[in-house]
Structures are given as C-alpha cells and as structure tokens.
Amino acid sequence: MSLAMTFDERYRAIDSRDTRFDGQFVTAVRSTGIYCRPSCPARTPKASNVTFYPTSAAAHEAGYRACKRCLPEAAPGSPQWNLRGDTAGRAMRLIADGVVEREGVPGLARRLGYSPRHLNRLLTAELGAGPLALARAQRAQTARMLLVGTDLPAADVAFSAGFASVRQFNDTVREVFGMTPLELRARRRALPGSASGLEATVLGTIDLVLPHRGPLDVDGLFAWMAARAVTGAETATPVSFGRTLALPHGPAWFELRVDDLGRVRLRARLANLADLSMLVTRARRLFDLDADPLAVDEALTRQPELAPLVASLPGIRVPGAADPHEMLIRAMVGQQITVVAARTALSALTAALGDDVVGFDGTDKLFPTMAAIAERGHEVLRGPAARIRAITGAAAALADGSLTLTTGDDAVEQRAALLAMPGIGPWTADYVRMRVLGDPDVFLPGDVAVRTGAAASGLPSEPRPLTDWAVRTAPWRSYLTAHLWRAVPPRPAPSRARRRAASDTPSLEEAIA
C-alpha cells in the first residue's frame, strides 16, 4: 500500500504513470511548485526535485498548488483510510463525512478522544497537515467537482462545498488550483471524467461523476441492493439504485447508476446544498468506490482456490452503509431470518414509522429515526419478544447517545460496545464493522452462506479451520467474505412439503439485511 512504499517505489509508479496509485499519494515538484497525481501525463520530474505527500492538504501546507493538467483532486479517495484503523485513518473518515464543518476541530478531537492541540500535532506529524487543512482540502475537492461537473452558480458551489463565504471560496480555489473558479469551470469539457454538457441542476437535480479505480462489479452491487431494498425508502433495478437519506440540514435523495462509458454517476436532490459533500461521501462508501480492486484481486488470486472466483468477478466490492445507525437496525432485524423476510420487516417498519417526504423519484419515506423505533418499534416488529426488545433497546441507546456508532470509531472499541448490548452477537458486531467502518479485513466464519460458499469453492466449511485458512488473505478478508457469499450455489425451488418443513430455517444467505 502507498503509505508503506519507499521513495523509489513511488518514483517508479509516477515514472510509469500508474493509475492504481491515483489518490493514494501526490507528487510535489520543487522546480515548478505544483503537485500531481501519480498518473499525470506531464514529463516525469527529476527525482531530486520530488517530494511525496500522503495527502493534497500536506502539499498545500508545504506551499504547492494543484496541477492544472491532471487535477489530483479529481482522483478517487485513498483506500488507506479504511485499511488503517489508527487515529489518522479514523480522522480522515470523519473529515470526509463533514464533521469539521458541523462540529469544528473540537468536535472532531472529542470523537477521537484527544485534545484539539494534540490532534493537530498528531495529524501534522502523520499526514503533513492538521485537521483544518485537511478539511479545507476536502472543501476544495468538493468545489472542483461541482465547478467542473455542474452548472450551479458559483455562490451555490461555495456554500455547497462548506465554505463560510464566497470570498473564502474564491481565495481557496485560486490558491489550490492556481485558477479562479470561473477559469476552472471553463476547463470542464477538456477534463477526462467530467460531466458532459450542462447536465446538473435540471429541475433541482445534481448530476455528478464519481471516480473509481479499476474494475467494478456493477452487476453484483445492484443485485445486492435490489435484494435488500426497503420499500418506500429505496428503489433498485438491475442498473440503478436510489434511496432517501436524512442529513443534518434536511432530507435528501440520491441515485447511483453506471453510464455507457463505465463511469459511476450520482444524481441527487437535497433540501439544503450544504449537505452535498456528506451525501457524496456516503454514496461513495455505499458502493466502496475508494477501494483498490487491483490490489485486492491480486492478493486473493495468490490463493489457487480463489483464483477462479476472482477471475469470474473482478473488482468485487463490499457494500458500505449510507447511515451507521440504520445499518445496525437492519443487521439486527435480519438476524436468523431470510433476506426476503428481513426486507419485508424493514419495509413494514419504514411504512409505519418513517417520515414522509415528497419530490424524490419513486420514494416517499425516510428510514425511521432511532427515537421512533425505540418508542414504537414494538408495535410493528414481529418475532420473539427478546429480539424486539433488543432492537428497540439498541435504537434507544443510539437515540440518547449512550451507544455511539460512526465511521470514525475505533474498531475494537466499537465491537466491544456492540457486544455489550443485549441481543447483539459476534456476527452482528463484525458485520456492522465491515459495513460501517469499511474495514477490509473482517471475516464471518459462523455465517452460513460464507461456509456454504467456502465448501463450494474447495475450502474448509467448518468455522475454525475456515478461519485459520482465511488468515492467508489478510488484510482483505472482507473481500474474501464477499466472494464466498457470491459463490453459494443456487438452490432449486423447494416443493410445497419442503417449504413447510423449512419455514423456520434461515436461508443460506444467512440474514444480511
């Protein structure tokens, strides 16, 4: 991975213009005062003039501006922030989710368990920039995306990207990109991956391209979402997925699809444009767009038993979570029942307790708030009383803050906090960690579908030997899990007698809600 690479390895990457490393580090050139993505088509600079930085914010702080030719801010995000569970990785996930804009550096520091001063020292030492600079780089990236990909007025772009004023927006864009906002916008038709024409803000809808690396298992992502789509709040087809989402400034809706050029496109409508950056971040996490599929596939292919799986499904992704609290409820509802049954239960919960929304294509509900589930979930949920109490209890703990669940949690502490809750076992805690934190190294050996897929792939099917075997695929065991889910052989439709006998038995897809 890029943060462990030597100078010579990074230099070879930029000399070969290797797109795999775009977004994982930037190359600053002292003789020109600019920084580039590794695949920049410009002439490779002399090694003596090069400094590598882990983030664009670090290059900004060192006095460099972004290359006008390759625009490094247009690269996908770094997979390091999911792979790393340390403070820097957690901070980067929270900054991307807009915590600094909403809560300031003190709020970010409080979530991470440090004083603001110590957090600033830690991130500056580790990443070359403090939290304010990192958040500023995030705003610049969002501004560039909107200027190039939409026809929003510049003032709307400024506030959508999180700037406090138009002047601050103008100054930052000029400093980072060496161009005014209007000059940057004028270049959009010449930029690879930018939106074609003025497609955005038609009838209030924003249309953006979300960059990603390498192959993308689009069919698998859309099939996953379609099988679990909650009626009213989500819509899914073989080529698209859309849903509503409650954000800090009001309800929003987004749809993900892939265009004829293989680009992931986001359509979005928001009550307040200030939430756009957060929505983009959550959409990217939902489809795991910052992953490095070539690195994952290469590592898994080293195991002969997995080579056929990887060859048949290159670029497999592990779906993330659009909302961490919702993800826990979905996982708990889905425990020990089929995917179809979980979808039915969640749809009923949403129909009864979700807030109504209007103006969003094919959806008219928000997923229920944790307060609503805590108060009235027992009226709607069906099943064992202990299970219902566990779900409403978890919702109450999330609502009152006694249980926190965010993308910036420490993985060990998050797991321990979840296991301390009644009705949450290892499968649920680890599944939530996989989906909420984007942890690439989670394995679920007790999962029925994982064990069935393992048996079909020539791997051990019992939890202990399967766990021992899976160690060799670290740190990519979440992707191994995804492959084993997909490797489950299709089952023939049961006869009426078999259906009656199996009515209380979970399906092989275990209970992924």
Salt bridges, closest charged atoms under 4 A:
ASP18 OD2 - ARG20 NH2 2.69
ASP22 OD2 - ARG37 NH1 3.16
GLU73 OE2 - HIS60 NE2 3.51
ASP86 OD2 - ARG84 NH2 2.65
ASP97 OD1 - ARG282 NE 3.16
GLU101 OE2 - ARG139 NH1 2.61
GLU103 OE2 - ARG111 NH2 2.62
GLU126 OE2 - ARG84 NH2 2.69
ASP171 OD1 - ARG174 NH2 2.86
GLU175 OE1 - ARG136 NH2 2.71
GLU199 OE2 - ARG265 NH2 3.41
ASP207 OD2 - ARG257 NH2 2.86
ASP207 OD1 - ARG265 NE 3.06
ASP217 OD2 - ARG486 NH1 2.51
GLU234 OE2 - ARG243 NH1 3.27
GLU234 OE2 - ARG330 NH1 3.14
GLU255 OE1 - ARG267 NE 3.12
ASP259 OD2 - ARG263 NE 2.83
ASP259 OD2 - ARG265 NH1 3.29
ASP275 OD1 - HIS249 ND1 2.76
ASP290 OD1 - ARG284 NH2 2.64
GLU298 OE2 - ARG302 NH2 3.98
ASP323 OD1 - ARG282 NH1 3.76
GLU326 OE1 - ARG243 NH2 2.73
GLU326 OE2 - ARG330 NH1 2.81
ASP356 OD1 - LYS365 NZ 2.64
ASP361 OD2 - ARG267 NH2 3.46
ASP361 OD1 - ARG269 NH1 3.11
GLU379 OE1 - ARG376 NE 3.14
ASP430 OD1 - ARG415 NE 2.58
ASP430 OD1 - ARG433 NH2 2.96
ASP439 OD2 - ARG433 NH1 3.14
ASP441 OD1 - ARG477 NE 2.81
GLU509 OE2 - ARG228 NH2 3.84
